[in-house]
Amino acid sequence: MISKHKFLKSSILPAVVSSIFGLSSLSIEARGDEYTRGIAAYENGDYSKAFELIKLSAESGDAKSQLILSTMYRRGIGIEKDEYEGFFWCKEAAEQEILEAKFHLGLMYMDGEGVTEDQTEAEKWLWDAASLGYPQATEILQYLFSEDFDIEEANIGC
């Protein structure tokens, strides 16, 4: 039987991660030029350039850029994969109240991705995201605290 966490990682996380790059429609005019050009470079498939530009924006304090940079590090998009840097940038964004970042930070603590596994911290960040209305965090908490959840009964192929 697959663990609850492996189910969550294989079924929910990819859909959430793919949504991160849809942020380009959110207040581009309010962001620095690096953000705008970085998103454009990403959409054109120039991931190295996208990484450089998004990193400049993240370093200047833009929280959405920090979340995107975290994902780029975590997935090795435009840069060599580095879970520790991914964790650092995700935490920066989460501390600026970015709900997706709080959610991802909870998952990172749960899995020990870029940080020592810590279920207490994982639950803290997931509860925070859920309490602020992030539905995927609520779903994960329901799975984690459901005594009768059985992946084999869920009939989901992983």
C-alpha positions in Angstrom: 0.0 0.0 0.0 1.3 3.4 -1.0 1.7 6.0 1.8 -0.6 8.9 2.1 2.2 11.3 1.4 3.3 9.5 -1.8 -0.3 9.6 -3.0 -0.4 13.3 -2.4 2.9 14.0 -4.0 2.0 12.0 -7.1 -1.6 13.2 -7.6 -1.9 16.7 -6.2 1.5 18.3 -6.3 2.1 18.2 -10.0 -1.1 20.0 -10.7 -0.3 22.7 -8.2 3.3 23.1 -9.5 2.1 23.5 -13.0 -0.2 26.4 -12.0 2.7 28.4 -10.6 3.8 29.7 -14.0 0.3 30.9 -14.6 1.2 33.8 -12.3 2.2 35.9 -15.3 -1.3 37.3 -15.5 -1.2 38.6 -12.0 -0.3 42.3 -11.8 2.6 42.2 -14.2 2.5 46.0 -14.4 3.2 46.2 -10.7 6.3 44.1 -10.9 9.8 45.0 -12.0 10.9 44.6 -15.5 12.9 41.5 -14.5 9.8 39.7 -13.6 8.0 40.5 -16.8 11.0 39.6 -19.0 11.6 36.4 -16.9 8.0 35.2 -17.5 8.3 36.0 -21.2 11.6 34.1 -21.4 10.1 31.1 -19.6 7.1 31.1 -21.9 9.5 31.2 -24.9 11.4 28.2 -23.5 14.6 30.1 -22.6 14.8 28.7 -19.1 18.3 29.9 -18.3 17.4 33.5 -19.1 14.1 33.1 -17.2 16.0 31.8 -14.2 18.4 34.8 -14.2 15.7 37.4 -14.5 13.3 35.8 -12.0 16.2 35.5 -9.5 16.9 39.2 -9.8 13.2 39.9 -9.1 13.2 37.5 -6.2 16.4 39.0 -4.7 14.7 42.4 -4.8 11.9 41.0 -2.5 9.1 40.1 -4.9 7.3 37.3 -3.2 5.7 35.8 -6.4 9.2 35.7 -8.0 10.5 34.0 -4.9 7.9 31.3 -5.2 8.7 30.8 -8.9 12.4 30.8 -8.2 11.8 28.1 -5.5 10.1 25.9 -8.1 12.8 26.5 -10.6 15.4 25.3 -8.1 13.3 22.4 -6.9 12.6 21.1 -10.4 15.9 22.1 -12.1 14.3 24.5 -14.5 17.0 26.7 -16.0 19.5 25.8 -13.3 20.8 22.6 -11.7 18.3 21.1 -9.2 18.9 22.3 -5.7 16.3 21.4 -3.0 18.1 23.5 -0.4 17.9 26.7 -2.4 14.3 25.8 -3.4 13.4 25.5 0.3 15.1 28.8 1.1 13.2 30.8 -1.6 9.9 29.0 -0.7 10.2 30.0 2.9 11.0 33.6 1.9 7.7 33.7 -0.1 5.7 31.9 2.6 6.9 34.5 5.2 5.5 37.2 2.9 2.0 35.5 3.2 2.0 33.8 -0.3 -0.6 31.0 0.2 1.0 28.7 -2.5 4.3 29.1 -0.8 2.9 28.1 2.6 1.4 25.1 1.0 4.6 24.0 -0.7 6.6 24.7 2.4 4.4 22.4 4.3 4.9 19.7 1.7 8.7 20.3 1.8 8.8 19.8 5.6 6.6 16.7 5.3 8.9 15.2 2.7 12.2 16.5 4.0 12.8 18.3 0.7 15.6 20.8 1.2 15.1 20.7 4.9 15.1 18.1 7.7 11.7 16.3 7.8 9.5 17.9 10.5 5.9 16.8 10.7 5.1 19.6 13.2 6.4 22.3 10.9 4.6 20.6 8.0 1.3 20.6 9.7 1.8 24.2 10.9 2.3 25.5 7.4 -0.4 23.4 5.9 -2.9 24.5 8.6 -1.9 28.1 8.0 -2.5 27.8 4.2 -5.8 25.9 4.8 -7.1 28.5 7.3 -6.4 31.2 4.8 -8.5 29.4 2.1 -5.9 27.3 0.2 -8.1 24.3 -0.8 -5.2 21.9 -1.6 -3.9 22.3 1.9 -7.3 21.4 3.3 -7.4 18.3 1.1 -4.0 17.2 2.3 -4.9 17.7 5.9 -8.1 15.8 5.5 -6.1 12.9 4.0 -3.4 13.1 6.7 -6.0 13.0 9.5 -8.4 10.6 8.0 -8.3 7.3 9.8 -10.2 5.5 7.2 -8.3 6.8 4.1 -7.1 3.8 2.1 -5.2 4.4 -1.2 -6.2 1.1 -2.6 -9.9 1.8 -2.0 -9.5 5.2 -3.6 -8.8 3.3 -6.8 -6.2 5.8 -8.0 -3.4 4.5 -10.1 0.0 6.0 -9.1 
